[in-house]
Amino acid sequence: MTLDLLPIGQRARIVAVDWPRLAQEEAQRLRALGIDVGARVAIAHRGVFAGRDPLAVTVGRMTVALRRMHAMAMEVESD
């Protein structure tokens, strides 16, 4: 499943990222934040606007906001 479909609060591990789908600058920023293959993540909150953007994603002890289109490029596996 992709990260955008992960239920709120469920922990998962990123198993694949479609980096070419993202702009190079965005991919570099996400990697700098630790969002890459092997990272353990969870959805903390979904936005209330149309498309449910942004997603608040917990990575370790940090929470980052991701666009849904970025989360759709990440395959996750439940822990």
Residue, then its C-alpha position, 0 to 999 in steps of 0.5 A: m500500500t502507499l503511505d497516503l492510504l495508511p490508517i492514522g496511528q498505524r506504524a509502517r516501514i517504507v519499502a520503496v520510493d518512486w523518486p523519479r516521480l518527485a522533483q529533485e529538490e523535493a526528493q533531496r528534502l525528504r531524504a534529508l528529513g530521513i524519509d527514505v527506504g527503511a524509515r519507520v513512519a505513521i500518519a498522525h493527522r490528515g488535512v481537512f481540505a479537499g484531497r486531505d492535504p497535507l499529511a502529518v507524518t511521524v518519522g522517529r520523534m519528528t513530525v513532518a507535513l507531506r503532500r499527499m502526492h509525495a506520500m503516494a510515491m512511497e510504498v509501505e509495509s505494516d509493522 
